[in-house]
Amino acid sequence: MEIKIYSEQNEDILSTNEPKLALISYSGETAVIGLLDEGVEHHILLEKAGLDSRSLDKYFRIIFDDETADWTFVCPVDYKGITNREKRIKAFYNDGFTAISHFLSEIDYFCDINIPKRYRRHFNALGD
């Protein structure tokens, strides 16, 4: 995995305990990391890292520290061309969990992956 680290201060942000933003490509091949206080939002971090901020829907998005990774779980309606909503959300969940876990282990962060309550509405489509 190619990991691009953005830091305004050119510091080793992985060694700090400050909250971080990360975007992991759907392919799992690339990731972008920045400090939450410097990136503010995922699309701004993409822009600051020299990437197209309009490509936000091509990345799994997390905010993390050494204890937990909060996943901004927003499944695009065109994810992998899957038209069935239930199947699309299941695929997004499985792919995202795999890619995020791999990313976190690549940077030696072994923490829980959490989907905050405000993003769980997608699971209503899955039923019980």
C-alpha positions in Angstrom: 0.0 0.0 0.0 1.3 3.4 -0.9 0.7 5.8 2.0 1.0 9.6 1.5 1.4 11.5 4.7 0.5 15.2 4.7 1.8 17.5 7.4 2.0 21.3 7.3 4.8 21.2 9.9 6.7 18.3 8.2 6.5 16.3 11.4 6.2 12.6 12.0 2.5 12.6 12.6 2.3 8.8 13.2 4.3 9.2 16.4 2.0 11.8 17.8 -1.2 11.0 19.7 -3.2 13.7 17.9 -6.3 12.6 16.0 -5.7 11.9 12.3 -7.8 11.8 9.1 -7.2 9.1 6.6 -8.6 8.2 3.2 -8.0 4.7 1.9 -8.7 4.1 -1.8 -11.4 1.6 -2.6 -8.7 -0.5 -4.3 -6.7 -0.6 -1.1 -3.6 0.4 -3.0 -3.2 4.0 -1.7 -4.0 6.0 1.4 -3.6 9.7 2.5 -3.1 10.7 6.2 -3.1 14.0 7.9 -3.7 15.5 11.3 -7.3 16.3 12.0 -6.4 19.8 13.0 -4.6 20.4 9.7 -7.0 18.6 7.4 -10.3 19.6 9.0 -12.3 17.6 6.5 -11.4 14.6 4.2 -12.0 16.6 1.0 -9.7 19.3 2.2 -7.0 16.8 3.1 -7.2 15.4 -0.5 -6.7 18.9 -1.9 -3.8 19.7 0.5 -2.2 16.4 -0.5 -2.4 17.5 -4.2 -5.2 15.2 -5.1 -8.6 15.9 -6.6 -11.0 16.8 -3.8 -14.0 15.8 -6.0 -12.8 12.2 -5.9 -13.9 11.9 -2.2 -16.3 9.1 -3.1 -13.4 6.9 -4.2 -12.1 6.5 -0.7 -13.0 4.9 2.7 -12.8 7.7 5.2 -11.7 7.4 8.9 -10.8 9.6 11.8 -8.5 7.7 14.1 -6.0 7.7 17.0 -4.3 5.0 18.9 -7.5 3.7 20.5 -10.2 3.8 17.8 -10.9 4.5 14.1 -14.3 6.1 13.4 -15.4 5.2 10.0 -17.4 7.8 8.0 -19.7 5.1 6.6 -21.2 6.7 3.5 -21.9 4.1 0.7 -22.1 5.8 -2.7 -25.1 4.9 -4.8 -22.8 3.8 -7.6 -20.4 1.7 -5.5 -19.0 -1.1 -7.8 -22.0 -0.7 -10.0 -24.2 -2.7 -7.6 -27.8 -1.6 -8.1 -29.3 -3.6 -5.2 -29.0 -1.4 -2.2 -28.7 -4.2 0.4 -26.0 -6.0 -1.6 -24.2 -2.7 -2.3 -24.1 -1.8 1.4 -22.9 -5.3 2.3 -20.1 -5.1 -0.3 -19.1 -1.6 0.9 -19.0 -2.8 4.5 -16.9 -5.9 3.7 -14.5 -4.1 1.4 -14.1 -1.1 3.8 -13.5 -3.2 6.8 -10.8 -5.1 5.0 -9.1 -2.0 3.5 -9.3 0.0 6.7 -7.9 -3.0 8.8 -5.1 -3.5 6.3 -4.2 0.3 6.3 -4.2 0.5 10.1 -1.9 -2.6 10.4 0.4 -1.1 7.8 1.0 1.9 10.0 1.2 -0.2 13.2 -2.1 1.0 14.6 -4.1 -1.9 16.2 -7.3 -0.2 17.2 -11.0 -0.8 17.0 -13.0 0.2 13.9 -16.2 2.0 14.9 -19.1 3.2 12.8 -20.6 6.2 14.7 -24.3 6.2 15.3 -25.0 9.0 12.8 -23.7 6.7 10.0 -25.5 3.6 11.0 -28.7 4.6 9.1 -27.4 2.6 6.1 -27.8 -0.6 8.1 -31.5 -0.1 8.3 -31.6 -1.3 4.7 -30.1 -4.6 5.8 -32.9 -5.4 8.3 -32.3 -7.5 11.3 
